[in-house]
């Protein structure tokens, strides 16, 4: 009965977190105490079952992690930031957002894709701002999980954290940092594909997993990882790429769905994730690799489409082809568009004269959604399609995308 009561406490906590819109109210409700008490009980009851214990610990970590919230009154917008793309201005905005987010999640642990995106942004911010606090935070997460990926072996969302492990490895090569990742990927490659359902069956997955496989090639010099990545990427592309719109459907269930204006539904965040994934893959794909032109072409085609869909405020709405139906821009997808195009300019894949104004307007639009305390708003919560949210809605993956964008805007140059 004691074990059952503990499990009920954990389940109730999860439901409270899902329902909560306020970080402060959640903290005052004693969430940390409940988690600690419940985990202690689980440790006691499961000491003879390490696998069960490990899973209970992961579940407790994920429950305690503060993914985000959407307060009705987030406070005033920042008055001390400039929206221009001068490096000093960009860095000031990055630091304000990064410090606010770090304070909220400093004691959170998660292997989920939501946090994996944040970790990548924190590492980029650490390099750009020359501040080791952000890198040390991610290093602590990696060590907490002993450099392992999420619990679902083949699921792209649970592989995304591998990008941070590889980033840290690139700074301090230690075989132990990537040993679990290599072992898991070697096992995955032995599994047969399901012809009825691609491994990466939703477009967001192209940011979560392929960059991990691509960078693993760079550090191991073993092409088998790139062979696997390229094969699976093309399977997903054949399924979800619209050759007329030059955009990706979120998944196959959206082929026949339409916006209110009759247009096809192309989710800005999903396509932002794809563009971010293309950048990350191209970063590690050798210049002379015969497969590279395929990814460059997709990147350029998407960039041109996204350029034409930019709103007057510099950002993009959740539904790319029916902007009028959505009252707010969507910051996480918009940040990935800015990130990708800034990277493309800096690496000579996009024409500077044509795309620099797009990046500049986009960055200005992103900065306009920073609040005085550092909150980054207008981020759609976790979902699978364009949806509704409030101006103060803020989630960790959007912060991660913003920090990646800022780092590339600085690298692109004024």
N, C-alpha and C positions, 0 to 999 in steps of 0.2 A: 504493500500500500504506500510505503514511503517513496519508493521508486516511481510509482504511478503518479503520486502527487507532484513530484519534481518534474516529471514529463509534462504534466498539465500546466505547471507554471511556465515552462519554456514555451509551450504552444500558445498560451494566453499572451505571453510577452510578444511573440511574433505577431499575433493579431493586433495587439495594441500599437506596435510599431507601424504596421500597415495602415492602421486607421488614423494614426497621429499626424497632425499637420504642424506641430510645434516641437522643436528640439527641446526648448526649455521645459515645456510641460511634461515631456517624456522623461527628462532627467529628474524632475521633481517627483515623478511618479515612482521613482525607485527602480528604474530599469536595471541599473548596474547591480543593485543588491540582489534582485531576482535572478539575474544571470549567474552571478557568483554563487549564490546559494544553490541554484539548480545544478550548475556544473559540479560543485562539490559533492552533491548527492550522487550525481552520475558517476563521478570518480569512485565513490565508495561502492556503489552497487555493481560497477562494471570492471573492477580491477582485474578480474580474471579473463576479460575479453578485450584485448587491445584494439581490435578492429572496431568494435562497437564503441569503445571509449573515444577513439580518434574521430569517428563520425559525429559523436555527441559534441566533442569539442568544436569541430568545424561548424556545426549547426548553431552552437551558442555564440561563436564568434560572429557569424553572419547575422544573427539576431540582434546583437549589440551594435553592429556597425550602423552609423547614421548616414544613410544614402542621401537624404535630403528632406526638404519640407516646403510648404507653400503657405506662409503666414498671410493673413488678410491685410496686415499692416506692417510691411517690411521696413518702414522708416523712409527717410529722405534719400534721394539719389545723391551720388557723390558730387561734390562741388569742387574738389581739389585735383581733378584729373583732366588732361587734355586728350582729345580724340585723334590727334595727328599721329603720323607714323615715324616721328623722330625717335631714335632709340631711347633717349632718356624718358620721353613720355610713355612709350610702350612699356618700358621696364617698370615705371611707377605704377601703372595699371596692373601689370602682372603681379607685382609684389603685394599690392593691396588685396587682390583676390586670393593669392596663394596663402598669405598669412591668415586671412579670415577662415579659409577652408582648412588649413592645417590645425588651427585651434579647435575646430569642430571634430576632427577625425583623428587627432593625435593618439588616442587610445583605442581606435577601432581597428579591427583585423578582418580582412575579407580577401578571398581569392576570386570573388565574383567579377564579371566583366565591367560592372559599373565602377568599381574601385580600381580595376586594372587600368582603365582609361585615365583615371585620376593619377595613378602612380606614374604613368608615362609622362603626363603633363608636369608632374612635380619634378621628375628627373630633367626634363627639358628646361624648366624654370631654374633648377639648380645650376645647370651649365650656363644659361644665359645671364642669370643674376649673380653668379659666383657666390652662391649661398649654399653651404653644405647642409643646412637644416633640412631642406627638402629631400636631398639625396639620403641623408641619414634616416629620415622617416621611412623611406621605401626600403632601405637596407634592413631596417628593423622588421618590417613586414616579411621580407624574404627569409630572414633568419627565423622568425617565428614559425613559418611554415616549412622550415628545412628545405627551402628551394623546390618545393613540390607544386604541381599544378592543382587545379580544382578537382573535386571528386569524380566528375563525369569524364571518363577516359577519352572519349572521342568527340566530345562536345566543344565546339569552337569557343563558346563563352568562357569555358574553364581553362582554355589554353592562352587566353589573352594576357594573363599575368606573366607569361613566359617572356614577353617583350621587355618587361622591366628586369627580369633576371639576366637576360642577354645584354641589356644596356649596362647593368652593373658589372657583368663579366668583362665587357669591353674596356672598362676602366681599370679593373683589377683581375686579370685572368686567373681564375681559380677553378680547376676542373669540377670541384664539388658544387659550384654554383649551377652548373648545367647538367650534371650527371643524371638526376631524376628525369629531367626533361628529355634528354637523349634516349634514355631507356624507354620512356613511355612512347615517344615517337617511333622508335624502332619496332615496338610492339604493334602500334597502330598500322604501320605500313604492311604488316602481315595479314591484316583483316581484309576480306573481300568487300568490294563496293556493293551497295544495294542499288540495283538498276532502277528501282521504283522511287528512291529517295536519295538525293546527293548527300554527301557528308555535310557540306555547307549549303543547306537548302534555303536559307534566308540571306538576303544581301548583306546585312550587318556583319555576318560571319566573315566577310572578306576583309574586314579590319581586325577581327579578333584572332584568327588563326594564321592566315598566310604569311604575315610578316614574321611570325615566330619561326616558321619553317624556312623562310628566306634568309633570315639572319643566322640561323643555325648552320646553314651552308657556309656562310662567310667565316664563322669561327672554327668549323670542323674541317672545311675543305672537302666535304663529302657531298657529291652532287645528288645522291639519292633523295635527300630532303627537298631539294629544288624540283626534282622530277615529280615527286609526289605532290608538292604544292601546285605546280603548273598543271598537272593532270586534273586535280580537283577544282582548281580555279576555273578552268575552261569548261568543266561540266556545269558549274554554277552559272557561268556566263551564258552558255548556250540556253539554259533554262530561263533566266531572269532578265537578260539584256533585251531592251526594246531597240531595234536597229533604226527605227524612225525617230523616236524621241531622244535617243542617245542617253537613256537613263535606265536604272534598274528598278524592276518591280520589287517590292519587299519580299514576297514569296509567291508561289504559284496560285495561291488563293485570291490574288488581286488581279489576275488577268482580265476578268470580266466585270470588275467593280469600277464604279465611276464616281467622280466628284459631283457636286450639285450642278455644276455648269456643263456636265456631260464629258468632261475630260477624264483621261485615265488617271488613276491614283498613283502618284510617285511621291513617296514620303521624303521630305527634305533630310531628315536625320538619317534614314537608311542610306540615301545616296551620299550624304556627307561621310558616313562611315566607309562607304566604298572608296571614295576619293582619298580619304585618309589611309585606307589600306593600300591603295595603289602607290601612294607616296612612300609608304613604309617598305613595300616590296621593291620598288624601283631604287630605293636607297641602297639595297643590298644585292640587287641583281647586276652582275657584271656588265660593263658597257658593251663588251663584245659578245655577249650571250645571244644566240640566234632567237631566243624567245622574247627578248626585251622589246622589240618593236610592237608586239601585240599589246603589251601593257602601256607603252607610250601612246599608242593610238587611242586606246580606251581613255586614258587620262586626258588627252587633248580634246577628244570628242565631248566628254563630260564637262570639261572646263568651259568649252564654248557654249554649251547649252546652259550651264549654270550662270554664266556671264549674262546671258540674255534675260534671265529670270530674276535678276537682282531687284529688290524693291527700292523705292525712293529713299528709304531710311538706311539703305546699304545692306539690309539683311534679307532673309528668305523665309517665307511662311511655311507652316508644316506641310501643306499640300502644294507642291511646286506649281501645278498647272491651274490652281483655283485660288490664288492669293486672296481674292476679295472675300472669300468665305471664312477667313481666319483673322480674328482681331489683332493677334499678337504675332510678331516674328518668333522664330524658333532659334534660340541661341546656340544650342549644341550642334545642330546641323550646320548653321551658318558659320560657326567657329571652324568646323572642319573644312568648309569650302574656302575660307580665308587661309587656313593653314596650308591646304593643298596648292592653291594658286600662288601663294607667296613662295612656297618651295619650288614650284614649277618655274617661276620667274628667276629665282636664284640659281637654278640648275640648267637654265637655258632651254627648257622645254616649252615655255610660253613666252610670247612676245611681250617685253616689258612695257612698251608704249600702250599696248592694247589692254593689258591686265593689271598694271600697277594701279590705275584709278579704281578698278573694281576692288582690289585689296584694300586700298586706302579708305574707300567708302564703307567697306565691310568692317574694317577695324574700328572706325569711328562709330558705326552702329553698335558694335559689341560693347564698347566702352560706355555708351549711353545707358546700358542696363546694369551698371555697377552701382550699388548702394553705398551710402556713406561709411557703413561699417565693413564694406568689402564683399558683401553678398553679390553674387552674379545671378541676375533674375532672368525671367522669360525662358526657362528651360523646361521643356515638356517632360513629365515624369516617364518612368519606364513604361513602354508600350510597344505596339507593333504596327501602328498606323498613325496618320495625323489625328490629333485630338485636342481637347480643350485644356487650358491651364490658366493660371493667374500671372500677373506681372512679376510677383515676388517669388515665383516657383524656382527653386534652386536645387540642383542635384549634382553629385560628385563627378559624373561623367562629362557634364557640360563644363565644369570648371577645368577638368583635364584637357578637353578640346580647346578651351580658351587659352590655356597656358602653352599648348603646342602651337597655336596660331600666333601668339605673341612672340614666341621664340623664332619662328620663321619670318615674321615681319621684321624683326631686328636683323636677322641674317640677310634678308632681301635688300636692306638698305633704304635710306630715306629717298 
